[in-house]
Amino acid sequence: MELADKSGIGPSTTHRLLNALIEYGYVRQDGQREKYQTGRKVIQLARVALANHSLRTAALPHMKELRDRTGETVHISVIDGDIAVLIESIESTGSIRVYSPVGGGSGDFHCTSIGKVLLAYMPEQQADAVIARGLRRYTANTITSPEKLREQLREIRKSGVAFDDEEREIGVRCVAAPIVDYTGKTVAAMGISAPSVRLTEENKAELAEAVKETAYNISRSYAGL
């Protein structure tokens, strides 16, 4: 009733909302005092927000430099639970550009360059669980074979770079590289997305080197080196 009074929401609706928040772990109820308190998920969100804030602070200058250097959209994602969440994006200077909303997330790691990077450096058991969920086909280029995907993940770990060759969307290509913390653990992936007419076979190696260099510089800034 106190929450209903303060929020201006009816008691029955307030009760229904609280039950939903309890179910998802954002609120917990103290049975003895019949009071509601913030739950563990709120603490997890705060930790993610704090970590992402310092990562974004370290990454932004380098991302802007890469955008200016390539002219393409630059973005960075982290793993939150079982999805990859976009935490920052710097848009292309071109009239034709690839747009992704900050805060958006996807569990389809297999068909984007950033997703592949995050998948390649996951603990093996976690990566196996992601692959076991199934590999949805989006285009004719989407990898749907677990064996072929695992082979590509091994190549990503060797080369330090991942490509998306119109695997999520026809007309869009991407390249990404890992960002690591001071222990060498991959904490994020950063990449560029571009129309396929601008990210071609002829320039993809050059763009891949630029992405790897920028990811390395972000890692050094994030680690305080």
Backbone as JSON, one array per atom type, in Angstrom:
{
  "sequence": "MELADKSGIGPSTTHRLLNALIEYGYVRQDGQREKYQTGRKVIQLARVALANHSLRTAALPHMKELRDRTGETVHISVIDGDIAVLIESIESTGSIRVYSPVGGGSGDFHCTSIGKVLLAYMPEQQADAVIARGLRRYTANTITSPEKLREQLREIRKSGVAFDDEEREIGVRCVAAPIVDYTGKTVAAMGISAPSVRLTEENKAELAEAVKETAYNISRSYAGL",
  "N": [[0.83, -1.2, 0.0], [2.0, 1.2, 0.72], [3.88, 1.59, -1.34], [2.12, 1.77, -3.47], [0.76, 4.13, -2.83], [2.86, 6.01, -2.98], [3.7, 5.79, -5.61], [1.45, 6.24, -7.08], [0.13, 4.32, -8.42], [-2.39, 1.87, -8.78], [-3.28, -0.39, -6.05], [-3.66, -3.16, -6.73], [-2.42, -3.37, -9.22], [0.16, -2.56, -8.52], [0.85, -4.67, -6.83], [0.85, -6.79, -8.66], [2.93, -6.01, -10.37], [5.08, -6.05, -8.57], [5.2, -8.77, -7.98], [6.01, -9.76, -10.45], [8.55, -8.57, -10.65], [9.78, -9.8, -8.5], [9.82, -12.43, -9.42], [11.68, -12.24, -11.49], [13.94, -11.56, -10.13], [14.58, -8.95, -9.42], [13.46, -7.76, -7.25], [13.0, -8.55, -3.8], [11.21, -10.15, -1.13], [10.84, -9.49, 2.26], [9.78, -11.69, 4.39], [9.24, -11.69, 7.13], [8.99, -9.01, 7.92], [7.28, -8.18, 6.04], [8.07, -6.54, 3.99], [9.31, -5.03, 0.95], [12.34, -5.35, -0.89], [15.24, -4.34, -2.8], [16.47, -6.7, -5.18], [18.89, -9.32, -6.07], [19.4, -9.05, -8.8], [19.39, -6.32, -9.31], [21.74, -5.49, -8.12], [23.54, -6.88, -9.74], [23.07, -5.57, -12.16], [23.98, -3.03, -11.51], [26.71, -3.54, -11.16], [27.42, -4.34, -13.75], [26.84, -1.97, -15.1], [28.69, -0.19, -13.93], [31.13, -1.38, -14.67], [30.89, -1.27, -17.47], [30.82, 1.46, -17.81], [33.44, 2.37, -17.24], [34.76, 0.98, -19.24], [33.6, 2.05, -21.56], [34.45, 4.69, -21.28], [37.19, 4.38, -21.63], [37.19, 3.39, -24.21], [35.91, 5.17, -26.04], [37.46, 7.47, -27.19], [39.24, 6.09, -28.9], [37.49, 4.66, -30.51], [36.22, 6.75, -31.88], [38.38, 7.72, -33.29], [38.9, 5.53, -34.96], [36.51, 5.47, -36.42], [36.75, 7.92, -37.79], [38.98, 7.34, -39.26], [38.24, 5.18, -40.9], [35.7, 5.78, -41.76], [33.49, 4.3, -41.22], [30.77, 2.74, -39.31], [31.35, 2.21, -35.9], [31.32, -0.1, -33.25], [30.79, -1.46, -29.94], [30.51, -4.31, -27.89], [29.36, -6.24, -25.06], [29.14, -9.24, -23.06], [26.16, -10.08, -21.51], [24.73, -12.04, -19.36], [23.28, -14.41, -21.33], [23.42, -13.12, -23.75], [24.7, -10.84, -26.26], [25.35, -7.51, -25.7], [25.01, -4.28, -27.0], [26.98, -1.62, -26.1], [28.06, 0.79, -26.86], [28.17, 2.97, -29.69], [29.47, 4.46, -32.59], [28.49, 6.37, -35.18], [28.73, 5.93, -38.76], [30.25, 8.19, -41.13], [29.25, 8.22, -43.61], [26.65, 8.57, -46.14], [25.16, 6.33, -46.56], [24.68, 4.02, -44.13], [25.33, 1.67, -41.44], [23.19, 0.94, -38.84], [22.85, 0.41, -35.37], [21.05, 0.04, -32.38], [22.11, 1.39, -29.27], [22.22, -0.52, -26.33], [20.72, -2.51, -27.32], [20.35, -6.06, -27.76], [21.48, -9.43, -28.56], [21.17, -12.93, -28.9], [22.28, -14.37, -30.86], [25.14, -15.39, -31.56], [26.58, -16.51, -33.59], [26.47, -15.36, -36.11], [27.45, -12.8, -36.44], [30.28, -10.6, -36.53], [31.21, -9.49, -34.1], [29.78, -11.08, -32.29], [30.91, -13.58, -32.85], [33.54, -13.19, -31.99], [33.16, -12.85, -29.21], [32.08, -15.35, -28.66], [34.19, -17.02, -29.38], [36.07, -16.6, -27.39], [34.84, -17.32, -25.07], [34.42, -19.35, -22.07], [34.8, -22.84, -22.64], [32.65, -24.58, -21.99], [30.51, -22.83, -21.73], [30.4, -21.77, -24.31], [29.75, -24.07, -25.75], [27.16, -24.49, -24.8], [25.85, -22.28, -25.88], [26.07, -22.81, -28.64], [24.65, -25.18, -28.72], [22.05, -24.3, -28.49], [21.19, -23.87, -30.99], [21.7, -22.84, -34.41], [20.57, -20.35, -36.01], [19.46, -19.72, -39.32], [19.99, -16.86, -41.24], [20.75, -15.73, -43.66], [21.91, -16.86, -46.89], [24.57, -17.14, -46.39], [24.91, -17.63, -43.71], [26.4, -19.38, -41.06], [25.49, -22.55, -40.19], [26.31, -24.97, -39.34], [27.55, -26.67, -36.59], [30.14, -27.81, -36.49], [31.55, -26.47, -38.53], [31.37, -23.89, -37.55], [32.8, -24.1, -35.12], [35.32, -24.62, -36.16], [35.82, -22.17, -37.41], [35.88, -20.53, -35.15], [38.22, -21.41, -33.94], [40.06, -20.43, -35.78], [39.64, -17.72, -35.41], [40.64, -17.35, -32.83], [43.31, -17.79, -33.38], [43.98, -15.79, -35.26], [42.98, -13.46, -34.15], [40.9, -11.92, -35.04], [37.6, -11.45, -36.39], [35.18, -12.11, -38.95], [32.16, -11.07, -40.57], [30.48, -12.06, -43.2], [28.11, -10.95, -44.74], [26.36, -12.49, -43.23], [24.42, -12.13, -41.32], [22.83, -10.17, -42.39], [22.04, -9.42, -45.7], [24.1, -7.48, -47.74], [25.55, -6.25, -45.78], [28.65, -6.15, -44.17], [31.03, -7.08, -41.65], [33.72, -6.59, -39.3], [35.6, -7.63, -36.51], [37.32, -7.48, -33.29], [38.84, -8.74, -30.23], [38.6, -7.18, -26.95], [40.58, -6.91, -24.13], [41.1, -7.36, -20.57], [43.35, -6.42, -17.82], [44.27, -8.9, -17.09], [44.29, -10.35, -19.36], [41.93, -11.47, -20.09], [39.13, -11.74, -22.24], [36.87, -9.15, -22.43], [35.13, -7.75, -23.94], [33.98, -7.01, -27.29], [35.0, -5.3, -30.2], [34.12, -3.64, -33.17], [33.74, -2.89, -36.73], [31.03, -2.03, -38.89], [29.8, -2.18, -42.18], [28.41, -1.21, -45.37], [28.39, -3.76, -47.86], [29.5, -3.0, -50.26], [31.44, -1.28, -49.55], [33.06, -2.55, -47.7], [35.11, -4.72, -48.73], [36.58, -7.6, -50.47], [39.0, -6.67, -51.31], [39.78, -4.65, -49.5], [39.45, -5.67, -46.96], [41.44, -6.88, -45.38], [43.1, -4.75, -44.7], [41.28, -3.17, -43.24], [40.74, -4.94, -41.19], [43.2, -5.01, -39.84], [43.25, -2.4, -38.9], [41.11, -2.46, -37.12], [41.99, -4.41, -35.27], [44.24, -3.1, -34.24], [43.04, -0.89, -33.03], [41.41, -2.16, -31.11], [43.41, -3.24, -29.53], [44.6, -0.9, -28.54], [42.45, 0.12, -27.07], [42.26, -1.88, -25.16], [44.66, -1.5, -23.78], [44.24, 1.05, -22.73], [42.0, 0.57, -21.13], [43.05, -1.22, -19.31], [44.74, 0.42, -18.05], [47.33, 0.82, -18.91]],
  "CA": [[0.0, 0.0, 0.0], [2.9, 2.36, 0.76], [4.4, 1.75, -2.7], [1.01, 2.22, -4.31], [0.51, 5.54, -2.51], [3.97, 6.85, -3.44], [3.83, 5.71, -7.06], [0.21, 6.64, -7.73], [-0.38, 3.15, -9.15], [-3.36, 1.14, -7.97], [-2.71, -1.47, -5.24], [-3.64, -4.46, -7.42], [-1.39, -3.3, -10.25], [1.43, -2.54, -7.81], [1.11, -6.04, -6.36], [1.18, -7.61, -9.82], [4.26, -5.61, -10.81], [6.05, -6.54, -7.6], [5.34, -10.22, -8.17], [6.82, -9.96, -11.66], [9.92, -8.19, -10.31], [10.29, -10.87, -7.64], [10.06, -13.6, -10.27], [12.9, -12.03, -12.28], [15.07, -11.33, -9.24], [14.87, -7.54, -9.19], [12.9, -7.41, -5.94], [12.77, -9.68, -2.9], [10.31, -9.79, -0.05], [11.2, -9.9, 3.62], [8.55, -12.29, 4.89], [8.99, -11.36, 8.53], [8.54, -7.62, 8.03], [6.36, -7.95, 4.93], [8.59, -5.4, 3.24], [9.97, -5.35, -0.31], [13.68, -4.79, -1.02], [15.87, -4.63, -4.09], [17.02, -8.05, -5.26], [20.26, -9.54, -6.56], [19.55, -8.6, -10.18], [19.7, -4.89, -9.29], [23.17, -5.42, -7.81], [24.24, -7.31, -10.94], [22.96, -4.49, -13.14], [24.87, -1.95, -11.07], [28.09, -3.95, -11.44], [27.59, -4.27, -15.21], [26.85, -0.55, -15.48], [29.96, 0.4, -13.51], [32.18, -1.93, -15.53], [30.71, -0.76, -18.82], [31.14, 2.89, -17.81], [34.88, 2.52, -17.35], [35.14, 0.47, -20.55], [33.19, 3.05, -22.55], [35.33, 5.84, -21.13], [38.47, 4.03, -22.24], [37.03, 3.05, -25.63], [35.34, 6.21, -26.91], [38.41, 8.21, -28.04], [39.78, 5.18, -29.91], [36.4, 4.36, -31.44], [36.04, 7.92, -32.74], [39.54, 7.76, -34.19], [38.7, 4.49, -35.97], [35.43, 5.92, -37.29], [37.29, 8.95, -38.67], [39.98, 6.7, -40.13], [37.61, 4.29, -41.87], [34.42, 6.32, -42.21], [32.43, 3.32, -40.97], [30.19, 2.65, -37.97], [32.15, 1.45, -34.94], [30.53, -0.43, -32.08], [31.42, -2.33, -28.94], [29.51, -5.1, -27.18], [29.79, -7.11, -23.97], [28.21, -10.32, -22.75], [25.32, -9.9, -20.32], [23.97, -13.29, -19.3], [23.51, -15.24, -22.51], [23.3, -12.31, -24.95], [25.67, -9.78, -26.49], [24.67, -6.23, -25.58], [25.74, -3.15, -27.55], [27.08, -0.58, -25.07], [28.41, 2.06, -27.47], [28.23, 2.96, -31.15], [29.81, 5.72, -33.24], [27.94, 6.17, -36.52], [29.49, 6.22, -39.96], [30.1, 9.52, -41.72], [28.68, 8.05, -44.94], [25.2, 8.75, -46.28], [24.63, 4.97, -46.36], [25.37, 3.56, -42.93], [24.74, 0.58, -40.67], [22.77, 1.47, -37.54], [22.44, -0.52, -34.32], [20.72, 0.83, -31.19], [22.82, 1.11, -28.03], [21.33, -1.2, -25.39], [20.13, -3.67, -27.97], [21.07, -7.3, -27.51], [21.15, -10.59, -29.37], [21.76, -14.2, -28.5], [22.8, -15.02, -32.07], [26.57, -15.11, -31.6], [27.22, -17.21, -34.69], [26.3, -14.72, -37.43], [28.02, -11.46, -36.46], [31.71, -10.65, -36.19], [31.34, -9.26, -32.66], [29.29, -12.28, -31.62], [31.89, -14.66, -33.01], [34.67, -12.9, -31.1], [32.75, -13.16, -27.83], [31.9, -16.79, -28.58], [35.5, -17.66, -29.5], [36.85, -16.47, -26.16], [34.06, -17.8, -23.93], [34.77, -20.67, -21.54], [34.34, -23.86, -23.58], [31.34, -25.1, -21.6], [29.53, -21.79, -22.04], [30.29, -21.71, -25.77], [29.02, -25.27, -26.17], [25.75, -24.28, -24.48], [25.33, -21.33, -26.87], [25.95, -23.51, -29.92], [23.6, -26.2, -28.58], [20.73, -23.67, -28.63], [20.84, -23.89, -32.41], [22.3, -21.8, -35.22], [19.5, -19.91, -36.91], [19.89, -19.21, -40.62], [19.44, -15.56, -41.63], [21.02, -15.56, -45.09], [22.57, -18.03, -47.49], [25.95, -17.2, -45.88], [24.92, -17.92, -42.27], [26.96, -20.69, -40.66], [24.52, -23.33, -39.4], [26.96, -26.22, -38.95], [28.37, -26.51, -35.4], [31.52, -28.16, -36.78], [32.14, -25.38, -39.3], [31.48, -22.74, -36.65], [33.92, -24.33, -34.19], [36.55, -24.45, -36.94], [36.03, -20.73, -37.58], [36.24, -19.98, -33.84], [39.64, -21.71, -33.75], [40.79, -19.49, -36.62], [39.53, -16.41, -34.77], [41.59, -17.32, -31.71], [44.66, -17.71, -33.95], [44.2, -14.53, -35.97], [42.56, -12.33, -33.33], [39.93, -11.1, -35.76], [36.47, -12.2, -36.92], [34.46, -11.47, -40.05], [30.77, -11.4, -40.89], [30.35, -11.86, -44.64], [26.68, -10.93, -45.05], [25.81, -13.68, -42.57], [23.21, -11.73, -40.59], [22.02, -9.34, -43.27], [22.61, -9.23, -47.02], [24.51, -6.1, -47.98], [26.31, -5.73, -44.63], [29.8, -6.93, -43.73], [31.59, -6.57, -40.39], [34.97, -7.17, -38.81], [35.71, -7.32, -35.07], [38.46, -8.02, -32.54], [38.58, -8.74, -28.79], [39.16, -6.24, -25.99], [40.93, -7.7, -22.96], [41.45, -6.62, -19.36], [44.76, -6.52, -17.46], [44.64, -10.31, -16.95], [44.25, -10.99, -20.67], [40.6, -12.03, -20.32], [38.3, -10.97, -23.16], [35.74, -8.55, -21.72], [34.24, -7.11, -24.91], [34.41, -7.09, -28.68], [34.82, -4.03, -30.89], [34.23, -3.86, -34.6], [33.09, -1.96, -37.65], [30.03, -2.56, -39.81], [29.77, -1.34, -43.37], [27.78, -1.8, -46.56], [29.32, -4.69, -48.5], [30.18, -2.34, -51.38], [32.59, -0.54, -49.01], [33.93, -3.51, -47.02], [35.25, -5.68, -49.83], [37.71, -8.51, -50.4], [40.22, -5.91, -51.57], [40.22, -3.81, -48.38], [39.09, -6.23, -45.64], [42.64, -7.14, -44.58], [43.52, -3.45, -44.18], [40.33, -2.77, -42.21], [40.92, -5.86, -40.06], [44.37, -4.55, -39.09], [42.86, -1.17, -38.19], [40.25, -2.87, -36.01], [42.84, -5.07, -34.27], [45.07, -2.08, -33.61], [42.18, -0.09, -32.15], [41.03, -3.01, -29.97], [44.61, -3.32, -28.68], [44.75, 0.38, -27.86], [41.39, 0.19, -26.06], [42.63, -2.8, -24.08], [45.71, -0.86, -22.99], [43.62, 2.15, -21.98], [41.11, -0.02, -20.13], [43.89, -1.85, -18.29], [45.55, 1.47, -17.41], [48.74, 0.67, -19.31]],
  "C": [[0.87, 1.26, 0.0], [3.47, 2.65, -0.63], [3.32, 2.27, -3.65], [0.73, 3.71, -4.09], [1.6, 6.43, -3.11], [4.08, 6.88, -4.96], [2.59, 6.21, -7.8], [-0.39, 5.52, -8.58], [-1.33, 2.4, -8.22], [-2.74, -0.03, -7.23], [-2.63, -2.8, -5.98], [-2.57, -4.49, -8.51], [0.0, -3.3, -9.62], [1.82, -3.95, -7.35], [1.52, -6.95, -7.52], [2.59, -7.3, -10.34], [5.35, -6.13, -9.86], [6.27, -8.05, -7.74], [6.2, -10.55, -9.39], [8.29, -9.65, -11.38], [10.57, -9.23, -9.4], [10.67, -12.09, -8.47], [11.37, -13.47, -11.04], [14.11, -11.64, -11.43], [15.43, -9.89, -8.97], [14.37, -7.04, -7.83], [12.81, -8.68, -5.11], [11.9, -9.21, -1.75], [10.81, -10.36, 1.27], [9.91, -10.39, 4.28], [8.2, -11.9, 6.31], [8.43, -9.95, 8.69], [7.51, -7.25, 6.96], [6.76, -6.69, 4.14], [9.24, -5.91, 1.95], [11.32, -4.64, -0.37], [14.22, -5.1, -2.41], [16.53, -6.0, -4.04], [18.4, -8.1, -5.89], [20.47, -9.01, -7.98], [19.9, -7.11, -10.25], [21.19, -4.7, -9.02], [23.98, -5.83, -9.03], [24.22, -6.21, -12.0], [23.9, -3.34, -12.79], [26.33, -2.29, -11.39], [28.38, -3.86, -12.94], [27.7, -2.82, -15.66], [28.17, 0.1, -15.13], [31.11, -0.08, -14.39], [32.11, -1.35, -16.93], [31.06, 0.72, -18.9], [32.64, 3.09, -17.99], [35.38, 2.03, -18.71], [34.79, 1.48, -21.64], [34.09, 4.27, -22.49], [36.68, 5.59, -21.8], [38.34, 3.88, -23.75], [36.68, 4.22, -26.53], [36.36, 6.96, -27.76], [38.96, 7.35, -29.18], [38.72, 4.82, -30.95], [36.18, 5.52, -32.4], [37.18, 8.04, -33.74], [39.39, 6.73, -35.32], [37.59, 4.88, -36.94], [35.95, 6.96, -38.28], [38.27, 8.36, -39.68], [39.34, 5.88, -41.23], [36.34, 4.86, -42.48], [33.24, 5.42, -41.91], [31.95, 3.33, -39.52], [31.05, 1.74, -37.09], [31.3, 1.15, -33.72], [31.26, -1.41, -31.18], [30.32, -3.02, -28.13], [30.16, -5.93, -26.08], [28.76, -8.22, -23.79], [27.46, -9.98, -21.47], [24.41, -11.12, -20.25], [24.3, -14.13, -20.52], [23.29, -14.46, -23.81], [24.45, -11.32, -25.05], [24.93, -8.46, -26.53], [25.56, -5.11, -26.11], [25.78, -2.02, -26.52], [27.53, 0.77, -25.63], [28.52, 1.9, -28.98], [28.55, 4.36, -31.64], [29.42, 5.57, -34.71], [28.91, 6.59, -37.63], [29.26, 7.66, -40.42], [29.46, 9.44, -43.11], [27.18, 8.26, -44.96], [24.48, 7.41, -46.16], [25.39, 4.37, -45.2], [24.62, 2.41, -42.28], [24.44, 1.1, -39.28], [22.36, 0.33, -36.61], [22.18, 0.27, -33.06], [21.53, 0.41, -29.97], [21.82, 0.54, -27.02], [20.66, -2.41, -25.99], [20.99, -4.9, -27.75], [20.62, -8.41, -28.41], [21.86, -11.81, -28.83], [22.33, -14.97, -29.68], [24.28, -14.66, -32.24], [27.22, -15.58, -32.9], [27.25, -16.45, -36.01], [26.74, -13.27, -37.47], [29.48, -11.55, -36.06], [31.94, -10.43, -34.69], [30.89, -10.48, -31.87], [30.28, -13.42, -31.69], [33.1, -14.45, -32.11], [34.32, -13.28, -29.67], [32.61, -14.66, -27.64], [33.25, -17.51, -28.58], [36.27, -17.66, -28.19], [36.04, -16.79, -24.9], [34.7, -19.05, -23.34], [34.11, -21.75, -22.42], [32.93, -24.37, -23.26], [30.24, -24.1, -21.95], [29.31, -21.69, -23.55], [29.51, -22.9, -26.31], [27.52, -25.11, -25.93], [25.11, -23.32, -25.48], [25.1, -22.03, -28.2], [24.83, -24.53, -29.87], [22.2, -25.62, -28.7], [20.25, -23.7, -30.07], [21.4, -22.67, -33.13], [21.31, -21.4, -36.3], [20.08, -19.34, -38.21], [19.19, -17.89, -40.91], [19.63, -15.29, -43.12], [21.66, -16.84, -45.61], [23.99, -18.2, -46.96], [26.04, -17.56, -44.4], [25.5, -19.3, -42.01], [25.95, -21.4, -39.77], [25.08, -24.67, -38.96], [27.82, -25.99, -37.71], [29.85, -26.79, -35.66], [32.23, -27.04, -37.54], [32.33, -24.14, -38.43], [32.66, -22.91, -35.7], [35.26, -24.19, -34.91], [36.86, -22.97, -37.13], [36.44, -20.08, -36.27], [37.71, -20.24, -33.53], [40.5, -20.74, -34.56], [40.77, -18.09, -36.02], [40.52, -16.29, -33.62], [43.04, -17.23, -32.21], [44.95, -16.32, -34.52], [43.86, -13.29, -35.14], [41.56, -11.42, -34.0], [38.83, -12.0, -36.33], [35.76, -11.39, -38.0], [33.01, -11.94, -40.09], [30.58, -11.04, -42.35], [28.89, -11.98, -45.05], [25.96, -12.14, -44.43], [24.57, -13.38, -41.73], [22.25, -10.96, -41.49], [22.73, -9.16, -44.61], [22.91, -7.75, -47.23], [25.33, -5.49, -46.87], [27.45, -6.69, -44.3], [30.39, -6.27, -42.49], [32.92, -7.25, -40.11], [35.15, -6.72, -37.37], [36.92, -7.99, -34.46], [38.15, -7.93, -31.05], [39.24, -7.6, -28.05], [39.41, -7.03, -24.71], [41.23, -6.79, -21.77], [42.91, -6.87, -19.01], [45.22, -7.96, -17.26], [44.71, -11.03, -18.28], [42.9, -11.62, -20.99], [39.81, -11.13, -21.27], [37.06, -10.48, -22.43], [34.73, -7.91, -22.67], [34.77, -7.4, -26.31], [34.08, -5.77, -29.35], [34.99, -4.28, -32.38], [33.61, -2.74, -35.41], [32.1, -2.72, -38.51], [29.93, -1.61, -40.98], [28.96, -2.01, -44.46], [28.82, -2.66, -47.29], [30.04, -4.07, -49.69], [31.39, -1.54, -50.89], [33.54, -1.42, -48.21], [34.05, -4.71, -47.96], [36.43, -6.63, -49.59], [39.03, -7.76, -50.53], [40.7, -5.14, -50.34], [39.98, -4.45, -47.01], [40.31, -6.51, -44.77], [43.14, -5.84, -43.94], [42.61, -2.99, -43.05], [40.46, -3.66, -40.97], [42.1, -5.43, -39.2], [44.05, -3.29, -38.3], [42.0, -1.5, -36.98], [41.08, -3.52, -34.9], [43.7, -4.06, -33.52], [44.25, -1.24, -32.63], [41.77, -0.89, -30.92], [42.21, -3.14, -29.0], [44.78, -2.04, -27.89], [43.69, 0.58, -26.78], [41.74, -0.69, -24.87], [43.69, -2.18, -23.18], [45.13, 0.28, -22.14], [42.76, 1.62, -20.84], [41.91, -0.63, -18.98], [44.75, -0.81, -17.56], [47.0, 1.39, -17.73], [49.21, 1.87, -20.12]]
}
